[in-house]
């Protein structure tokens, strides 16, 4: 199990804290996750919550400017949940151990196949 106060991974679901405008949590069944893509986050990223590209939606994280990596969670929807966990490598390992495809290298492709997974 992984829990850093922002993101929790249980045996059955991924819980993203403070995801919605009114402060509600987003719960994603692990079986609904197609893949998780680790991407570099520019140092000093100012997006604390929401979206800047109308594709990736970030939960509220006041410490995001100091983080280096984001995780994009592919659930097959137009809007991709995105998180910046305190320990991204540990969360990636936890998700991979549950059979979810992950990209440890953080290689991003554009277009129809937006992820290339390692």
Secondary structure as UniProt FT lines:
FT   STRAND          2..3
FT   STRAND          7..9
FT   STRAND          13..16
FT   TURN            17..18
FT   TURN            21..22
FT   STRAND          26..29
FT   HELIX           30..32
FT   STRAND          35..40
FT   TURN            43..44
FT   STRAND          56..58
FT   TURN            62..63
FT   HELIX           64..66
FT   STRAND          69..74
FT   STRAND          80..83
FT   TURN            86..87
FT   HELIX           88..97
FT   TURN            98..99
FT   STRAND          101..103
//
